[in-house]
Amino acid sequence: MPKVYSDDEREQIIKRLKKAANEMMMKKGVKKTTVDELVKSAGIPKGTFYLFYPCKEVLFFDAAQDFHVQVDEYITNGFMRIIQEHNIDPEQEGAFLEVIDEIADVILGAMEITNNSCLKVLLQPEEMNQVLSKLPEDVLQNHRDQDTRMGDGIIAKVAARKGLNVEAVVGSFSMILFGSMYKHVIGEENLRESMRMLIKGLVWQILE
């Protein structure tokens, strides 16, 4: 008979599994990481793993979603701080243009979170396809719903008022966040400044 875990035990096991998933993805990627390695790192029996996740790909996706949420919260909190510190009225035309460099810093900070987590691994199409191919439909739908909610941010709302394509705006910021995957082309020494230029150009288009 399977062991029954308390809510606190379940929370701790999931936390350890997610930590192991993030570390193993960063180290070995999706395909080369095994369930045996994950449970060893998390310090749980292999049978326990399947009480929580049907396969390693669902765990990987779950771990990546935590960082996705962290990125969204970082950007939202950053914008709220800028608004409060500078007494900005988001409804006012061009209100953000004087703080465009601070906005760029917020987006760059979010990019650092992406670059230092398993999100970076899932930017690679082969790895992402491996994960998505094993996800249940309800998990995929929840992911789509979260992506839709990204359109509720301050910049997205301003873009909507100006008649811009909100999905394209959100997509543009996603591309910037994932820009670190091109550092081998751009050169690591130029990456941050290149991203800053792209961010400022995009924000200017939206907020002018």
BANU-217137 format. One record per residue (C-alpha): y negated, x, z negated; residue in one letter; residue number from 0. Coordinates in pm, whole numbers, padded with zeros to 5 digits. Layout:
<nodes>
<north=Y east=X up=Z rest=a nr=NUM> .
...
</nodes>
This chain:
<nodes>
<north=00000 east=00000 up=00000 rest=m nr=0> .
<north=-00341 east=00144 up=00103 rest=p nr=1> .
<north=-00565 east=00257 up=-00181 rest=k nr=2> .
<north=-00849 east=00023 up=-00270 rest=v nr=3> .
<north=-01181 east=00204 up=-00306 rest=y nr=4> .
<north=-01479 east=00085 up=-00506 rest=s nr=5> .
<north=-01812 east=00032 up=-00329 rest=d nr=6> .
<north=-01940 east=00359 up=-00473 rest=d nr=7> .
<north=-01631 east=00547 up=-00359 rest=e nr=8> .
<north=-01659 east=00398 up=-00010 rest=r nr=9> .
<north=-02024 east=00499 up=00010 rest=e nr=10> .
<north=-01945 east=00856 up=-00094 rest=q nr=11> .
<north=-01654 east=00886 up=00152 rest=i nr=12> .
<north=-01865 east=00761 up=00440 rest=i nr=13> .
<north=-02143 east=01000 up=00341 rest=k nr=14> .
<north=-01902 east=01294 up=00340 rest=r nr=15> .
<north=-01750 east=01190 up=00672 rest=l nr=16> .
<north=-02091 east=01162 up=00834 rest=k nr=17> .
<north=-02189 east=01503 up=00701 rest=k nr=18> .
<north=-01866 east=01650 up=00839 rest=a nr=19> .
<north=-01922 east=01475 up=01174 rest=a nr=20> .
<north=-02274 east=01612 up=01207 rest=n nr=21> .
<north=-02164 east=01966 up=01123 rest=e nr=22> .
<north=-01857 east=01960 up=01347 rest=m nr=23> .
<north=-02043 east=01810 up=01642 rest=m nr=24> .
<north=-02310 east=02079 up=01615 rest=m nr=25> .
<north=-02040 east=02346 up=01589 rest=k nr=26> .
<north=-01771 east=02231 up=01834 rest=k nr=27> .
<north=-01887 east=01919 up=02015 rest=g nr=28> .
<north=-01711 east=01582 up=02045 rest=v nr=29> .
<north=-01401 east=01667 up=02246 rest=k nr=30> .
<north=-01300 east=01980 up=02057 rest=k nr=31> .
<north=-01339 east=01828 up=01710 rest=t nr=32> .
<north=-01024 east=01669 up=01567 rest=t nr=33> .
<north=-00974 east=01406 up=01299 rest=v nr=34> .
<north=-00775 east=01665 up=01103 rest=d nr=35> .
<north=-01081 east=01891 up=01092 rest=e nr=36> .
<north=-01307 east=01605 up=00991 rest=l nr=37> .
<north=-01093 east=01489 up=00700 rest=v nr=38> .
<north=-01043 east=01847 up=00581 rest=k nr=39> .
<north=-01418 east=01902 up=00579 rest=s nr=40> .
<north=-01479 east=01568 up=00406 rest=a nr=41> .
<north=-01202 east=01633 up=00152 rest=g nr=42> .
<north=-01008 east=01310 up=00210 rest=i nr=43> .
<north=-00651 east=01228 up=00324 rest=p nr=44> .
<north=-00609 east=01164 up=00695 rest=k nr=45> .
<north=-00485 east=00810 up=00631 rest=g nr=46> .
<north=-00805 east=00729 up=00447 rest=t nr=47> .
<north=-01007 east=00812 up=00758 rest=f nr=48> .
<north=-00863 east=00515 up=00944 rest=y nr=49> .
<north=-00961 east=00278 up=00664 rest=l nr=50> .
<north=-01320 east=00351 up=00759 rest=f nr=51> .
<north=-01323 east=00438 up=01130 rest=y nr=52> .
<north=-01084 east=00350 up=01414 rest=p nr=53> .
<north=-01147 east=00683 up=01587 rest=c nr=54> .
<north=-01360 east=00995 up=01561 rest=k nr=55> .
<north=-01600 east=00872 up=01831 rest=e nr=56> .
<north=-01712 east=00575 up=01621 rest=v nr=57> .
<north=-01777 east=00811 up=01329 rest=l nr=58> .
<north=-01977 east=01043 up=01554 rest=f nr=59> .
<north=-02184 east=00752 up=01679 rest=f nr=60> .
<north=-02240 east=00627 up=01324 rest=d nr=61> .
<north=-02357 east=00971 up=01212 rest=a nr=62> .
<north=-02592 east=01003 up=01509 rest=a nr=63> .
<north=-02741 east=00660 up=01439 rest=q nr=64> .
<north=-02855 east=00779 up=01096 rest=d nr=65> .
<north=-03060 east=01052 up=01262 rest=f nr=66> .
<north=-03184 east=00802 up=01521 rest=h nr=67> .
<north=-03318 east=00587 up=01238 rest=v nr=68> .
<north=-03464 east=00896 up=01071 rest=q nr=69> .
<north=-03654 east=00981 up=01390 rest=v nr=70> .
<north=-03790 east=00626 up=01422 rest=d nr=71> .
<north=-03901 east=00624 up=01057 rest=e nr=72> .
<north=-04061 east=00967 up=01091 rest=y nr=73> .
<north=-04269 east=00850 up=01386 rest=i nr=74> .
<north=-04366 east=00520 up=01222 rest=t nr=75> .
<north=-04465 east=00689 up=00895 rest=n nr=76> .
<north=-04656 east=00955 up=01085 rest=g nr=77> .
<north=-04861 east=00697 up=01272 rest=f nr=78> .
<north=-04929 east=00500 up=00956 rest=m nr=79> .
<north=-05053 east=00815 up=00783 rest=r nr=80> .
<north=-05287 east=00893 up=01073 rest=i nr=81> .
<north=-05419 east=00537 up=01074 rest=i nr=82> .
<north=-05487 east=00542 up=00700 rest=q nr=83> .
<north=-05637 east=00892 up=00686 rest=e nr=84> .
<north=-05877 east=00826 up=00973 rest=h nr=85> .
<north=-05937 east=00456 up=00904 rest=n nr=86> .
<north=-05825 east=00366 up=01257 rest=i nr=87> .
<north=-05819 east=00012 up=01388 rest=d nr=88> .
<north=-05515 east=00000 up=01622 rest=p nr=89> .
<north=-05669 east=-00303 up=01796 rest=e nr=90> .
<north=-05974 east=-00104 up=01902 rest=q nr=91> .
<north=-05973 east=00035 up=02255 rest=e nr=92> .
<north=-05931 east=00414 up=02258 rest=g nr=93> .
<north=-05907 east=00428 up=01878 rest=a nr=94> .
<north=-05634 east=00694 up=01878 rest=f nr=95> .
<north=-05786 east=00934 up=02129 rest=l nr=96> .
<north=-05973 east=01138 up=01867 rest=e nr=97> .
<north=-05646 east=01210 up=01685 rest=v nr=98> .
<north=-05433 east=01281 up=01990 rest=i nr=99> .
<north=-05340 east=01628 up=01860 rest=d nr=100> .
<north=-05213 east=01480 up=01533 rest=e nr=101> .
<north=-05009 east=01227 up=01728 rest=i nr=102> .
<north=-04859 east=01512 up=01928 rest=a nr=103> .
<north=-04764 east=01686 up=01604 rest=d nr=104> .
<north=-04581 east=01374 up=01484 rest=v nr=105> .
<north=-04379 east=01350 up=01806 rest=i nr=106> .
<north=-04303 east=01722 up=01794 rest=l nr=107> .
<north=-04179 east=01681 up=01437 rest=g nr=108> .
<north=-03946 east=01405 up=01552 rest=a nr=109> .
<north=-03824 east=01633 up=01829 rest=m nr=110> .
<north=-03734 east=01894 up=01566 rest=e nr=111> .
<north=-03519 east=01638 up=01383 rest=i nr=112> .
<north=-03341 east=01565 up=01710 rest=t nr=113> .
<north=-03293 east=01933 up=01789 rest=n nr=114> .
<north=-03145 east=02010 up=01446 rest=n nr=115> .
<north=-02893 east=01726 up=01433 rest=s nr=116> .
<north=-02593 east=01594 up=01622 rest=c nr=117> .
<north=-02833 east=01389 up=01836 rest=l nr=118> .
<north=-02881 east=01707 up=02036 rest=k nr=119> .
<north=-02510 east=01714 up=02120 rest=v nr=120> .
<north=-02511 east=01354 up=02240 rest=l nr=121> .
<north=-02788 east=01436 up=02485 rest=l nr=122> .
<north=-02522 east=01598 up=02698 rest=q nr=123> .
<north=-02387 east=01332 up=02937 rest=p nr=124> .
<north=-02023 east=01439 up=02904 rest=e nr=125> .
<north=-02036 east=01419 up=02525 rest=e nr=126> .
<north=-02221 east=01087 up=02523 rest=m nr=127> .
<north=-01979 east=00933 up=02773 rest=n nr=128> .
<north=-01687 east=01044 up=02558 rest=q nr=129> .
<north=-01835 east=00863 up=02258 rest=v nr=130> .
<north=-01949 east=00550 up=02441 rest=l nr=131> .
<north=-01609 east=00506 up=02608 rest=s nr=132> .
<north=-01447 east=00449 up=02268 rest=k nr=133> .
<north=-01707 east=00225 up=02104 rest=l nr=134> .
<north=-01624 east=-00142 up=02033 rest=p nr=135> .
<north=-01850 east=-00391 up=02211 rest=e nr=136> .
<north=-02011 east=-00512 up=01888 rest=d nr=137> .
<north=-02118 east=-00155 up=01802 rest=v nr=138> .
<north=-02262 east=-00110 up=02150 rest=l nr=139> .
<north=-02452 east=-00437 up=02124 rest=q nr=140> .
<north=-02599 east=-00337 up=01789 rest=n nr=141> .
<north=-02715 east=-00011 up=01950 rest=h nr=142> .
<north=-02881 east=-00204 up=02233 rest=r nr=143> .
<north=-03056 east=-00425 up=01978 rest=d nr=144> .
<north=-03187 east=-00117 up=01795 rest=q nr=145> .
<north=-03322 east=00025 up=02119 rest=d nr=146> .
<north=-03500 east=-00305 up=02180 rest=t nr=147> .
<north=-03659 east=-00287 up=01835 rest=r nr=148> .
<north=-03807 east=00051 up=01925 rest=m nr=149> .
<north=-04051 east=-00154 up=02132 rest=g nr=150> .
<north=-04208 east=-00285 up=01812 rest=d nr=151> .
<north=-04391 east=00041 up=01740 rest=g nr=152> .
<north=-04768 east=00084 up=01743 rest=i nr=153> .
<north=-04786 east=00263 up=02079 rest=i nr=154> .
<north=-04550 east=00009 up=02236 rest=a nr=155> .
<north=-04771 east=-00276 up=02114 rest=k nr=156> .
<north=-05082 east=-00111 up=02256 rest=v nr=157> .
<north=-04899 east=-00052 up=02584 rest=a nr=158> .
<north=-04798 east=-00419 up=02599 rest=a nr=159> .
<north=-05159 east=-00532 up=02547 rest=r nr=160> .
<north=-05261 east=-00312 up=02838 rest=k nr=161> .
<north=-04993 east=-00464 up=03060 rest=g nr=162> .
<north=-04782 east=-00149 up=03076 rest=l nr=163> .
<north=-04403 east=-00154 up=03101 rest=n nr=164> .
<north=-04301 east=-00119 up=02735 rest=v nr=165> .
<north=-03944 east=-00015 up=02817 rest=e nr=166> .
<north=-04079 east=00261 up=03040 rest=a nr=167> .
<north=-04314 east=00374 up=02763 rest=v nr=168> .
<north=-04034 east=00385 up=02505 rest=v nr=169> .
<north=-03815 east=00563 up=02760 rest=g nr=170> .
<north=-04087 east=00822 up=02822 rest=s nr=171> .
<north=-04106 east=00907 up=02453 rest=f nr=172> .
<north=-03726 east=00927 up=02437 rest=s nr=173> .
<north=-03730 east=01177 up=02723 rest=m nr=174> .
<north=-03986 east=01387 up=02537 rest=i nr=175> .
<north=-03782 east=01373 up=02215 rest=l nr=176> .
<north=-03482 east=01499 up=02409 rest=f nr=177> .
<north=-03681 east=01764 up=02593 rest=g nr=178> .
<north=-03534 east=02044 up=02385 rest=s nr=179> .
<north=-03220 east=02031 up=02598 rest=m nr=180> .
<north=-03426 east=02204 up=02871 rest=y nr=181> .
<north=-03536 east=02498 up=02656 rest=k nr=182> .
<north=-03305 east=02732 up=02847 rest=h nr=183> .
<north=-03505 east=02643 up=03161 rest=v nr=184> .
<north=-03853 east=02629 up=03009 rest=i nr=185> .
<north=-03801 east=02917 up=02768 rest=g nr=186> .
<north=-03789 east=02862 up=02392 rest=e nr=187> .
<north=-04121 east=03038 up=02346 rest=e nr=188> .
<north=-04291 east=02783 up=02575 rest=n nr=189> .
<north=-04103 east=02470 up=02472 rest=l nr=190> .
<north=-04332 east=02345 up=02195 rest=r nr=191> .
<north=-04653 east=02388 up=02394 rest=e nr=192> .
<north=-04495 east=02233 up=02704 rest=s nr=193> .
<north=-04387 east=01932 up=02500 rest=m nr=194> .
<north=-04734 east=01908 up=02343 rest=r nr=195> .
<north=-04894 east=01889 up=02689 rest=m nr=196> .
<north=-04653 east=01616 up=02799 rest=l nr=197> .
<north=-04708 east=01415 up=02479 rest=i nr=198> .
<north=-05087 east=01435 up=02503 rest=k nr=199> .
<north=-05078 east=01329 up=02867 rest=g nr=200> .
<north=-04853 east=01032 up=02791 rest=l nr=201> .
<north=-05051 east=00922 up=02486 rest=v nr=202> .
<north=-05376 east=00949 up=02682 rest=w nr=203> .
<north=-05241 east=00718 up=02952 rest=q nr=204> .
<north=-05137 east=00459 up=02695 rest=i nr=205> .
<north=-05425 east=00476 up=02450 rest=l nr=206> .
<north=-05730 east=00553 up=02665 rest=e nr=207> .
</nodes>
